[in-house]
Amino acid sequence: LQLIYRVDVVRRQDPLDPDFRTRIERDRKLFWEPRRHAAEVEGLGSVQLKAFQADVLAQLGRYIDELKKQQAISRKNVAQLRVMEEMEEVTRQVADFPRKTWESLRAQGALPPAFADRPYSGRFDGAGEAVPNVCLKVPTGGGKTLLAAASVARVFSGYLGRHAGLVLWVVPNEAIYRQTLKALADRDHPYRQILNVAAAGRVRILEKTSPLSRLDTESNLCVMLLMLQSAARQSKETLRFFRD
């Protein structure tokens, strides 16, 4: 307290200078405000979010928070079930924490009305682990690239809890590919700055033919751009890429 305000102790009921009281109120909000996700877009002065963009990111943050909660519950229950015999199917259902997240958000009335009544479509990887999936639906010209960069930051900080990893960034055509590549490769561009904050400055922007190793993904946030047609094409080059 003495280092910040040049006093040892102060009581709120004492007569205080108005400017001093204003500083106390301002800093109290800063010190005790709820946890914020890393790389808040609003924190970058060059980025101004529209209202619906802020709503989209807020909803994504709510989803991630619920996902982490359900993941913790799932892991605890799965650990107990795995010591029992003939419980494989029950264990698989309990391990599907993304489904529990969907059901919880539906019960809270937090799902978009157009999709609230749709059944959840679960996804599992080759090891049988549940894979969360989420889609942001925004209008044409709604700032999809901005929201994508901010979403990467939210997922890595709020869900994965790390700065490094691999992101496959798929775009629909050549024009958007070049435009996105130029923006993300520019260290002064707001989209790149969002990624830099999320990755503590260690960002690599890659193309399909760029060299990539496990060490790269463990030390950097590696963002690899792909075109939709290229990702779907069953050429030898593409098949070799996915095999690697």
C-alpha positions in Angstrom: 0.0 0.0 0.0 2.8 2.4 0.9 4.5 1.9 -2.5 1.3 2.6 -4.4 -0.4 5.3 -2.4 2.5 6.7 -0.1 0.5 5.8 3.0 0.6 2.9 5.5 -3.1 2.5 6.2 -6.3 4.4 5.6 -9.9 3.9 6.8 -12.8 4.4 4.3 -14.7 6.4 6.9 -12.0 8.9 7.3 -12.3 12.2 5.5 -10.3 11.5 2.3 -9.2 13.7 -0.6 -11.7 13.2 -3.5 -9.0 12.4 -6.0 -7.5 9.8 -3.6 -10.9 8.2 -3.1 -11.4 8.0 -6.8 -8.1 6.2 -7.2 -9.0 3.7 -4.5 -12.3 2.9 -6.2 -10.7 2.6 -9.6 -8.0 0.3 -8.4 -10.3 -1.8 -6.3 -12.2 -2.7 -9.5 -9.0 -3.6 -11.2 -7.7 -5.7 -8.3 -10.9 -7.6 -7.7 -12.4 -7.9 -11.2 -13.2 -11.5 -12.4 -10.6 -13.5 -14.3 -10.3 -12.4 -17.9 -9.3 -14.5 -20.8 -5.8 -13.9 -22.2 -5.4 -11.8 -25.2 -8.6 -9.8 -24.8 -9.3 -8.1 -28.1 -10.5 -5.0 -26.4 -7.1 -4.6 -24.8 -5.5 -3.9 -28.2 -6.1 -0.3 -29.0 -6.1 -0.8 -32.8 -9.1 -3.2 -32.6 -12.6 -2.0 -32.0 -15.2 -4.8 -31.7 -18.7 -4.4 -32.9 -21.5 -5.3 -30.4 -22.3 -8.7 -32.0 -18.6 -9.6 -32.2 -18.2 -8.9 -28.5 -21.3 -11.1 -27.9 -19.9 -13.9 -30.0 -16.6 -13.9 -28.0 -18.5 -13.7 -24.7 -20.5 -16.7 -25.7 -17.4 -18.6 -26.7 -15.9 -17.8 -23.3 -19.0 -19.1 -21.6 -18.8 -22.3 -23.6 -15.1 -22.8 -22.7 -15.7 -22.2 -19.0 -18.5 -24.8 -19.0 -16.4 -27.1 -21.0 -13.6 -27.0 -18.5 -16.0 -27.6 -15.7 -17.5 -30.6 -17.3 -14.1 -31.9 -18.3 -13.0 -31.9 -14.7 -16.1 -33.8 -13.6 -15.7 -36.3 -16.4 -12.1 -37.1 -15.7 -12.9 -37.8 -12.0 -15.8 -40.1 -12.9 -13.9 -41.9 -15.7 -11.0 -42.6 -13.3 -13.4 -44.4 -11.0 -15.1 -46.4 -13.7 -11.9 -47.7 -15.3 -11.2 -49.8 -12.3 -14.5 -51.6 -12.8 -15.1 -54.5 -15.2 -17.5 -54.4 -18.2 -18.1 -50.7 -17.9 -16.6 -49.7 -21.3 -19.9 -48.3 -22.7 -20.7 -46.4 -19.6 -17.2 -45.0 -19.4 -17.4 -43.8 -23.0 -20.7 -42.0 -22.2 -19.2 -40.4 -19.1 -16.1 -39.4 -21.0 -18.2 -37.4 -23.5 -17.8 -34.1 -21.6 -18.6 -32.0 -24.7 -22.0 -33.5 -24.7 -22.5 -32.7 -21.1 -21.4 -29.2 -21.8 -24.0 -28.9 -24.6 -26.7 -30.3 -22.3 -25.8 -27.9 -19.5 -25.8 -24.9 -21.8 -29.2 -26.0 -23.2 -30.6 -26.3 -19.6 -29.3 -22.7 -18.9 -31.0 -21.4 -22.1 -27.6 -20.4 -23.4 -27.7 -22.1 -26.8 -28.7 -20.2 -29.9 -32.5 -20.6 -30.3 -32.1 -22.0 -33.9 -29.9 -24.8 -32.7 -31.1 -25.5 -29.1 -33.4 -28.3 -30.2 -30.9 -30.1 -32.4 -29.3 -33.3 -31.0 -25.7 -33.1 -30.1 -23.3 -34.8 -32.6 -20.4 -36.2 -30.6 -16.9 -36.6 -32.0 -14.1 -38.9 -30.8 -10.4 -39.2 -31.8 -8.5 -42.4 -32.7 -7.8 -43.0 -29.0 -11.5 -42.8 -28.1 -11.1 -39.4 -26.4 -14.0 -36.9 -26.8 -13.2 -34.0 -29.0 -15.0 -30.6 -28.4 -16.2 -28.8 -31.4 -17.8 -25.4 -31.8 -18.9 -23.2 -34.7 -19.2 -19.4 -34.7 -21.9 -18.2 -37.1 -21.5 -14.6 -38.2 -22.9 -12.7 -41.2 -20.9 -11.9 -44.4 -18.5 -9.1 -43.6 -18.8 -9.8 -39.9 -15.1 -10.0 -39.2 -14.5 -13.8 -39.4 -10.7 -13.5 -39.5 -10.7 -11.2 -36.4 -13.0 -13.6 -34.5 -10.9 -16.5 -35.6 -7.7 -15.0 -34.2 -9.4 -14.0 -31.0 -11.0 -17.5 -30.7 -7.6 -19.1 -31.1 -6.4 -17.0 -28.1 -9.4 -17.9 -26.0 -9.1 -21.6 -26.7 -5.4 -21.8 -26.0 -5.6 -19.7 -22.8 -9.0 -20.8 -21.5 -9.2 -24.4 -22.5 -5.8 -25.8 -23.4 -4.0 -23.7 -20.8 -0.8 -23.3 -22.9 0.8 -20.9 -25.3 2.1 -23.4 -27.9 0.5 -25.8 -30.3 -0.7 -26.3 -33.9 -3.7 -24.5 -35.5 -5.0 -25.5 -38.9 -6.5 -22.4 -40.4 -8.6 -23.4 -43.4 -9.9 -20.8 -45.9 -12.3 -21.3 -48.8 -10.4 -19.8 -51.8 -7.1 -18.4 -53.1 -8.0 -14.7 -52.6 -8.8 -15.1 -48.9 -5.8 -17.4 -48.5 -3.4 -14.7 -49.7 -5.3 -12.0 -47.8 -5.1 -13.9 -44.5 -1.5 -15.0 -45.0 -0.5 -11.4 -45.6 -2.3 -10.2 -42.5 -1.0 -12.9 -40.2 2.5 -12.6 -41.4 2.6 -8.9 -40.7 3.8 -8.4 -37.1 2.1 -5.0 -36.9 -1.3 -6.2 -38.0 -4.0 -6.4 -35.3 -4.8 -10.1 -36.1 -1.1 -11.0 -35.7 -0.9 -9.0 -32.5 -3.8 -11.0 -31.0 -1.9 -14.2 -31.7 1.4 -12.7 -30.4 -0.3 -12.0 -27.1 -1.8 -15.4 -26.9 1.6 -17.1 -27.7 3.8 -14.8 -25.6 5.3 -13.6 -28.9 6.3 -17.0 -30.2 4.2 -17.3 -33.4 5.0 -19.1 -36.6 2.8 -18.7 -39.7 3.2 -21.7 -42.0 2.0 -22.9 -45.4 1.4 -26.5 -46.4 4.9 -27.0 -47.7 6.6 -25.3 -44.7 8.9 -27.5 -42.6 7.3 -28.4 -39.2 8.5 -30.5 -36.3 7.2 -31.6 -33.0 9.7 -29.2 -31.3 8.1 -26.3 -33.3 4.6 -27.1 -31.9 5.9 -27.5 -28.4 7.7 -24.2 -28.5 5.6 -22.0 -30.7 2.0 -21.3 -31.7 2.2 -22.7 -35.2 -0.6 -21.5 -37.5 -0.8 -23.4 -40.8 -2.9 -22.0 -43.6 -4.7 -24.4 -45.9 -7.3 -23.9 -48.7 -10.4 -25.9 -48.4 -9.9 -27.4 -51.9 -6.3 -28.3 -51.1 -7.2 -29.9 -47.8 -9.9 -32.0 -49.5 -7.8 -33.0 -52.5 -6.6 -36.6 -52.5 -3.3 -36.0 -54.2 -0.1 -37.7 -53.2 1.2 -34.5 -51.8 -1.8 -33.8 -49.6 -2.0 -37.4 -48.4 1.7 -37.3 -47.5 1.1 -34.0 -45.7 -1.6 -35.5 -43.5 0.4 -38.6 -42.9 3.3 -36.6 -41.6 
